[in-house]
Amino acid sequence: MFSPDGARIAYVRGPDAVIAEAATGRVRRVIKGHDGGIEYVAFTRDGSALVTAGPVCVKHWDATLDERVPAIRDGGDKPADVSTR
């Protein structure tokens, strides 16, 4: 998944999400700590945050720092529907 400006790319690598420079592939951040594995990654429209989603929860990470806000849950067994469009 490319960032909106095309400068970064995010992808899943094992249990982690990775943000790398699109032009060089140089890894800028490895995001650890997602519960239950990561199946999807997406940048927000402004590219400031990365959303990771898996079978257990959805998490919202600052795309420039190693921080996140609490998991987004719908109260059931599946993550809440979150759109970045």
N, C-alpha and C positions, 0 to 999 in steps of 0.2 A: 504494500500500500504506500503510494507516494504522498508526501505532505502536499498541501495545497500549492505551495510555491515551487514544488518539484525538487527542492534542495535535499530533502531527506527521504529515506524509505524505512518503513517499519515492517518487520516480519516476525514470525514465530520460529523459535529455535528451541526444541525440546520443551521444557516447562516454562521458558522465559520468552519475553518479547525483546526485540533488538531494534534500536534506532541507529541507522548508519547514514553516512553521506552518500547521496545518490551517485554523484560523479565518480567517487573513488572507491566506495564500498567500505571505507574506514568506519569502524564501529564507534559510535559516540556514546551510547548508553546501553546497558543490559538491564532490563526491568525484571526484577525477581519479586516473588511474594504474591502471585496470583493464586487464589484457592482453586484447586481442582483442575489445573491445566488451562492453557489458553488455546482457543480454537479460532478466534478472529481478532484482528487489530484494525483500528481506523483512527486517523487524525481528525480532530474537530475542524470546522471550516476555516478557522483562523490559524490552525497549525500549532496552537499553544498547548494543546493537550492531546493525549493518546488514550483511546478507549480500548480496553482489552476485555474479551468476553469468552466465557467457557460454560461448561455445563452447570456450574455451581453459582457463579455471580458475574457481574459486570463491574469493572473498576475503571476509574478515571484518573489518569496520571498526568502530572505536569510534564510536558514534553521537553522541558529544558533543565529540570531539576529532578532529583530522585525522591519525589514526593507524590502522594496520592490522596485523594479524598476518599471517604468511606465507600464501601461497596454499595451499589444500587440494587435493591431487591424489590420484588413485587409481592413478597409475603408468601409466595408459593414455592414449589420445587424448582421453578425455572427462573432465569434472570428476567428483569423487566425489559421491555422493548425500548431500546434507545437508538434513536436515529441521529446521525451526524450530518445529515443533508439539510 
